[in-house]
Amino acid sequence: MIIIMSDSHGDREIVEEIKDKYKGTASAIIHCGDSELPSSDPVWKGITVVEGNCDFDSGYPEVATINAENKKIVVTHGHLYGVNFGLKQLELLVQDKKADIAFFGHIHRPVATIEDGILFLNPGSISQPRGDHHEKMYCKLELNNEGYHIQYLTRDHKPIKDLEFQLKYDR
């Protein structure tokens, strides 16, 4: 199980709560940027975190590449890869890194899609949602024999019914 959150915009408490809930059970906990917290904050111990366009601490990487659940994963905020206008630039980065999955933030909206064999996943925003879903949310990704099981959850860790997906592996 991988836990993905993004765009917490200064809400340290929710980052810590999600971390505490899943530490020891998740194979990875990811934050896709715009935390607005110092990169030296102890909350980041055990979390892969990247720099967003609202993070002004130079201690964050722009891109992180990790291995979890036998998949190679690229993590970025997305603003440097034009995610407001589509996923093509991000896809080129993922292909260059020879990865299977891309986690990104920035748009504050949930995205779960497979394109050209790559899973693209945006966990929405844990603090400032936009678009059709007004719920503050994060995401849980589990891999099974059929593919990727994706469940979006509220800040209270309750499943969001219309945001649950089973996507088949494409490669």
C-alpha positions as CSV (number, residue, x, y, z in Angstrom):
1,M,0.0,0.0,0.0
2,I,1.2,3.5,-0.9
3,I,-0.2,6.6,0.6
4,I,-0.1,9.8,-1.5
5,M,-1.0,13.3,-0.4
6,S,-0.4,16.8,-1.8
7,D,-1.0,20.5,-1.5
8,S,-1.4,20.7,2.3
9,H,-0.5,24.4,2.2
10,G,0.8,24.9,5.7
11,D,-1.4,22.3,7.4
12,R,1.3,20.3,9.2
13,E,-1.3,18.6,11.5
14,I,-2.9,16.7,8.7
15,V,0.4,15.6,7.3
16,E,1.4,14.3,10.7
17,E,-1.9,12.6,11.2
18,I,-1.8,10.7,7.9
19,K,1.8,9.8,8.5
20,D,1.0,8.4,12.0
21,K,-2.0,6.5,10.7
22,Y,0.0,4.6,8.0
23,K,3.6,4.4,9.3
24,G,4.6,0.8,9.7
25,T,1.9,-0.5,7.3
26,A,2.4,1.6,4.1
27,S,5.4,0.7,1.9
28,A,5.7,4.4,1.1
29,I,4.2,7.7,2.1
30,I,4.4,10.4,-0.5
31,H,3.8,14.2,-0.4
32,C,3.6,15.8,-3.9
33,G,4.6,19.3,-2.8
34,D,3.2,22.6,-1.7
35,S,3.4,21.7,2.0
36,E,4.8,25.2,2.8
37,L,6.7,23.6,5.6
38,P,10.5,23.8,6.2
39,S,12.3,20.9,4.5
40,S,14.0,20.3,7.9
41,D,10.7,19.7,9.7
42,P,10.8,16.3,11.5
43,V,7.4,15.4,10.1
44,W,9.2,14.5,6.8
45,K,11.1,11.6,8.4
46,G,9.7,8.5,6.6
47,I,7.9,10.6,3.9
48,T,9.1,11.2,0.4
49,V,8.4,14.8,-0.4
50,V,9.1,17.1,-3.3
51,E,9.1,20.9,-3.9
52,G,6.0,22.6,-5.1
53,N,5.6,26.1,-6.5
54,C,4.6,27.4,-3.1
55,D,7.6,25.8,-1.3
56,F,10.3,28.4,-1.0
57,D,12.7,26.1,1.0
58,S,15.5,25.0,-1.3
59,G,15.9,21.8,0.6
60,Y,13.3,19.9,-1.3
61,P,14.1,18.0,-4.6
62,E,12.0,19.0,-7.6
63,V,11.7,15.3,-8.5
64,A,12.1,12.1,-6.5
65,T,12.4,8.6,-7.8
66,I,11.6,5.7,-5.5
67,N,10.9,2.0,-5.7
68,A,7.8,0.7,-3.8
69,E,5.5,-2.4,-4.4
70,N,7.9,-3.6,-7.1
71,K,7.3,-0.4,-9.2
72,K,9.5,2.5,-10.0
73,I,7.8,5.7,-9.2
74,V,8.5,9.3,-10.1
75,V,7.2,12.0,-7.7
76,T,7.0,15.7,-8.7
77,H,4.7,18.6,-8.0
78,G,3.9,19.0,-11.7
79,H,4.1,22.7,-12.2
80,L,7.4,22.3,-14.0
81,Y,5.9,19.8,-16.4
82,G,2.7,21.7,-17.4
83,V,0.2,19.4,-15.7
84,N,-2.4,22.1,-16.0
85,F,-2.3,21.5,-19.8
86,G,-2.0,17.7,-19.9
87,L,0.4,14.9,-19.0
88,K,2.7,14.8,-22.0
89,Q,5.7,16.6,-20.5
90,L,5.3,14.5,-17.3
91,E,5.1,11.4,-19.4
92,L,8.4,12.2,-21.1
93,L,10.0,12.6,-17.6
94,V,8.6,9.2,-16.5
95,Q,9.8,7.5,-19.7
96,D,13.3,9.1,-19.2
97,K,13.4,7.7,-15.7
98,K,12.1,4.3,-17.0
99,A,9.4,4.4,-14.3
100,D,6.0,2.8,-14.1
101,I,4.1,5.4,-12.1
102,A,3.9,9.2,-11.8
103,F,2.6,10.9,-8.7
104,F,2.0,14.6,-9.0
105,G,0.1,17.5,-7.3
106,H,-0.4,21.1,-8.3
107,I,-3.9,21.0,-9.8
108,H,-5.7,20.2,-6.5
109,R,-7.9,17.6,-8.3
110,P,-7.9,13.8,-8.3
111,V,-6.5,12.1,-11.4
112,A,-6.1,8.4,-11.9
113,T,-5.4,7.2,-15.4
114,I,-3.1,5.0,-17.4
115,E,-1.6,6.4,-20.5
116,D,1.0,4.7,-22.6
117,G,1.4,2.1,-19.9
118,I,2.1,4.6,-17.1
119,L,-0.1,5.2,-14.1
120,F,-0.6,8.9,-13.5
121,L,-2.0,9.7,-10.1
122,N,-2.9,13.0,-8.4
123,P,-4.2,12.6,-4.9
124,G,-6.2,15.9,-5.0
125,S,-5.5,18.4,-2.2
126,I,-5.6,17.5,1.5
127,S,-6.4,21.2,2.3
128,Q,-7.6,23.2,-0.7
129,P,-9.6,21.1,-3.2
130,R,-10.6,22.4,-6.6
131,G,-12.8,21.2,-9.5
132,D,-15.8,18.9,-9.3
133,H,-14.8,17.3,-6.0
134,H,-14.9,19.7,-3.1
135,E,-13.7,17.2,-0.5
136,K,-10.3,17.6,1.0
137,M,-8.6,14.3,0.2
138,Y,-5.6,12.0,-0.1
139,C,-5.2,8.7,-1.9
140,K,-4.3,5.1,-1.1
141,L,-2.9,2.9,-3.9
142,E,-2.8,-0.9,-3.6
143,L,-1.4,-3.3,-6.2
144,N,-3.2,-6.6,-6.8
145,N,-3.4,-9.3,-9.4
146,E,-5.8,-7.3,-11.5
147,G,-3.8,-4.1,-11.4
148,Y,-4.0,-0.9,-9.4
149,H,-6.7,-0.4,-6.8
150,I,-7.0,3.4,-6.1
151,Q,-9.1,4.7,-3.2
152,Y,-9.5,8.4,-2.4
153,L,-10.1,9.2,1.2
154,T,-11.4,12.2,3.2
155,R,-9.4,13.9,5.9
156,D,-11.3,11.7,8.3
157,H,-9.9,8.6,6.4
158,K,-13.3,7.7,5.0
159,P,-13.5,6.4,1.4
160,I,-15.0,8.7,-1.2
161,K,-17.5,6.5,-2.9
162,D,-17.3,7.9,-6.4
163,L,-13.5,8.0,-6.3
164,E,-12.5,4.4,-6.2
165,F,-10.9,2.8,-9.2
166,Q,-9.5,-0.5,-10.4
167,L,-7.1,0.1,-13.3
168,K,-5.5,-2.8,-15.2
169,Y,-1.7,-3.0,-15.6
170,D,-0.9,-1.9,-19.1
171,R,2.6,-3.3,-19.3
